[in-house]
Amino acid sequence: MAHRLLKVQAAAALLDASASTVYRLVYAGRLSAVPIGTGKKKPRIRIKSDELDQLMRGER
């Protein structure tokens, strides 16, 4: 099955959390991200939807 890539804001909305929380989960290694180019302050990333589903089910 193909991975859907979500923007940080969309992942945050699904988690009912802030974008900062999503970045913390990524940097803590609890959620994987795909880098999309580079940004000046934070690199632009996308979140794999299947991994977000696993996190929400408590499998990650």
C-alpha atoms as a printed R data frame, in Angstrom:
   type eleno elety resid chain resno      x      y      z
1  ATOM     1    CA   MET     A     1  0.000  0.000  0.000
2  ATOM     2    CA   ALA     A     2  1.276  3.471 -0.829
3  ATOM     3    CA   HIS     A     3  2.191  5.818  1.981
4  ATOM     4    CA   ARG     A     4  0.256  9.056  2.245
5  ATOM     5    CA   LEU     A     5  2.467 11.914  3.296
6  ATOM     6    CA   LEU     A     6  0.885 14.446  5.620
7  ATOM     7    CA   LYS     A     7  1.967 17.972  6.381
8  ATOM     8    CA   VAL     A     8  2.883 18.590 10.016
9  ATOM     9    CA   GLN     A     9 -0.262 20.680 10.539
10 ATOM    10    CA   ALA     A    10 -2.487 17.861  9.218
11 ATOM    11    CA   ALA     A    11 -0.772 15.306 11.459
12 ATOM    12    CA   ALA     A    12 -1.188 17.656 14.412
13 ATOM    13    CA   ALA     A    13 -4.904 18.019 13.687
14 ATOM    14    CA   LEU     A    14 -5.341 14.234 13.620
15 ATOM    15    CA   LEU     A    15 -3.526 13.948 16.955
16 ATOM    16    CA   ASP     A    16 -5.453 16.920 18.384
17 ATOM    17    CA   ALA     A    17 -2.067 18.425 19.237
18 ATOM    18    CA   SER     A    18  0.146 21.288 18.133
19 ATOM    19    CA   ALA     A    19  2.661 21.257 15.306
20 ATOM    20    CA   SER     A    20  5.382 21.616 17.957
21 ATOM    21    CA   THR     A    21  4.259 18.325 19.484
22 ATOM    22    CA   VAL     A    22  4.570 16.592 16.122
23 ATOM    23    CA   TYR     A    23  8.105 17.960 15.697
24 ATOM    24    CA   ARG     A    24  8.972 16.742 19.226
25 ATOM    25    CA   LEU     A    25  7.676 13.260 18.378
26 ATOM    26    CA   VAL     A    26  9.825 13.234 15.245
27 ATOM    27    CA   TYR     A    27 12.976 14.421 17.030
28 ATOM    28    CA   ALA     A    28 12.359 11.911 19.866
29 ATOM    29    CA   GLY     A    29 12.226  9.081 17.313
30 ATOM    30    CA   ARG     A    30  8.603  8.119 18.032
31 ATOM    31    CA   LEU     A    31  7.443  9.229 14.596
32 ATOM    32    CA   SER     A    32  9.319  9.055 11.303
33 ATOM    33    CA   ALA     A    33  9.385 11.940  8.872
34 ATOM    34    CA   VAL     A    34 10.368 12.377  5.249
35 ATOM    35    CA   PRO     A    35 12.460 15.500  4.595
36 ATOM    36    CA   ILE     A    36 11.183 17.719  1.797
37 ATOM    37    CA   GLY     A    37 13.898 20.226  0.959
38 ATOM    38    CA   THR     A    38 15.363 22.475  3.618
39 ATOM    39    CA   GLY     A    39 14.016 25.403  5.532
40 ATOM    40    CA   LYS     A    40 15.725 28.310  7.225
41 ATOM    41    CA   LYS     A    41 14.493 27.565 10.754
42 ATOM    42    CA   LYS     A    42 13.074 24.041 10.508
43 ATOM    43    CA   PRO     A    43 13.470 21.598  7.646
44 ATOM    44    CA   ARG     A    44 10.229 20.952  5.789
45 ATOM    45    CA   ILE     A    45  9.025 17.440  6.552
46 ATOM    46    CA   ARG     A    46  6.083 15.179  5.844
47 ATOM    47    CA   ILE     A    47  4.706 12.471  8.131
48 ATOM    48    CA   LYS     A    48  3.851  8.988  6.849
49 ATOM    49    CA   SER     A    49  0.160  8.394  7.515
50 ATOM    50    CA   ASP     A    50  0.597  4.700  8.354
51 ATOM    51    CA   GLU     A    51  3.142  5.519 11.052
52 ATOM    52    CA   LEU     A    52  0.835  8.163 12.463
53 ATOM    53    CA   ASP     A    53 -1.922  5.515 12.602
54 ATOM    54    CA   GLN     A    54  0.438  3.179 14.489
55 ATOM    55    CA   LEU     A    55  1.273  5.925 16.979
56 ATOM    56    CA   MET     A    56 -2.403  6.654 17.558
57 ATOM    57    CA   ARG     A    57 -3.074  2.923 18.182
58 ATOM    58    CA   GLY     A    58 -0.203  2.811 20.683
59 ATOM    59    CA   GLU     A    59  1.999  0.579 18.559
60 ATOM    60    CA   ARG     A    60  4.900  3.066 18.398
